[in-house]
Amino acid sequence: MKTLVIERAAGEVENTDFFNSLPEDVLGSNSETTVKGSQFKQPLIEFSGACAGCGETPYVKLITQLFGDRMMIANATGCSSIWGGTFPTIPYCKNKDGHGPTWANSLFEDNAEYGFGMRLAVKANRYQLKNSVQLLLDTGTDAKLTELLNIALDNWDSTDKEAKENSKNIQDILPEVLEKADNRTVNHIRKIIELKSYFINKSVWAFGGDGWAYDIGYGGLDHVMATGRNMNILVLDTEVYSNTGGQASKATPLGSVAKFAESGKNTVKKDMGMMLMTYGYVYIASISMGANKNQALKAIREAEAYNGPSIIMAYAPCINHGFNMAYTQKEEKKAVDSGYWLLYRYNPDLEKEGKNPLILDSKEPTIPVTDFLKGERRYTSLERTFPEKVKNFRSRFTDYAKKRYELYSSMADK
Ligand SMILES: Cc1ncc(C[n+]2csc(CCOP(=O)(O)OP(=O)(O)O)c2C)c(N)n1
């Protein structure tokens, strides 16, 4: 670190300009549907204030690489709202075209509803935009604009590269058409200009932790899922209320030490995925990036593409767990290899094709679940004080993990 004067004299301004002029999204022959291809896209989040090794940020980074240029995020209060936007800095950013996620933090107790409101607003705005486009076309307007608007109408739900290009072309030409507009068209054109950013549908997300999703915001989350509307929820599951120092939530597993569960939590983790499966029309996935990047990417893409409510539970290790955070991704793998965390996708679209909607992506555990439990302080801290209790928890956990795996695999096999 040197003073600005020295850095400038050494040519850092030119270096920065050069760096910023480098192309983004250099996929070459790779597709963004692959793990490799997705990583050639520009993340629209950078320099977050999260703890080193945080399990939450990699999921959000990936989602912004896939949909960031047309995303809206409702963020529940919690770690993700703190590393995601502590005034006056915000890590969410824009690409060269000026597109990036819009983001806002709501209360802990209403974030799913907050995101749902965004979805309804997008729907209403797109409806108005389409209406104005139709009225303008019926009245008659500039030939080039007519051609572009017809392409937009024919591809109204498309979010691919061509649709984005077409939307950009429309936006470029609108000011000059407005200048030449007559009394019959001027109001329609003004309305289209007002709503021009809605030519491409938005990807609406609600982000938050397990304290939000499993506990305090659960009533609203359940309600929003039940509406059947197209809304995506990402639960960054650290298995405790991380941001306030690790209180137990209903996502805290059996035997884990947390605040309000000082002698180990005596009940098992709430199985929110299973509860939501009873609706039958909710897309549900359970992912753990370090265990299977491909499955995580697939689940995120499927959840976003599903034309209805989607929820992803993402396993997110946290400093509260008590292990070396340099190995977060490895710990995520160990969680799945031991059967501590399950990987699955429940896709209602498969049922429409006559297939089983549930795909269990986890293999049979290859290591005992107790190996996982023995590696984290939240499970080992009772060893000296209550060794008998720990023994009991471990045996109950082994039994519970086995039964859970058997239940999911029997449901997925049918
Ligand atoms: C109604 C309400 N209760 C309590 C709080 C205080 N609070 C802020 S963040 C937080 C913990 C969030 O935990 P979680 O949802 O699991 O997210 P994480 O921090 O783990 O990412 C709490 C309790 C609050 N903001 N609102």
The ligand as an ORCA input file, in Angstrom:
! r2SCAN-3c Opt
* xyz 1 1
  C     -38.172     -9.698     14.463
  C     -36.692     -9.635     14.670
  N     -36.146    -10.347     15.668
  C     -34.829    -10.318     15.861
  C     -34.017     -9.554     15.067
  C     -32.523     -9.502     15.310
  N     -31.790    -10.251     14.325
  C     -31.174     -9.663     13.293
  S     -30.335    -10.720     12.340
  C     -30.773    -12.027     13.297
  C     -30.266    -13.402     13.005
  C     -30.539    -13.899     11.631
  O     -30.355    -15.265     11.555
  P     -30.619    -16.071     10.215
  O     -31.941    -15.743      9.629
  O     -30.376    -17.520     10.499
  O     -29.538    -15.507      9.201
  P     -27.947    -15.611      9.300
  O     -27.497    -14.466     10.130
  O     -27.640    -16.951      9.918
  O     -27.478    -15.527      7.886
  C     -31.585    -11.594     14.370
  C     -32.115    -12.467     15.426
  C     -34.616     -8.819     14.021
  N     -33.890     -8.103     13.167
  N     -35.951     -8.870     13.857
*
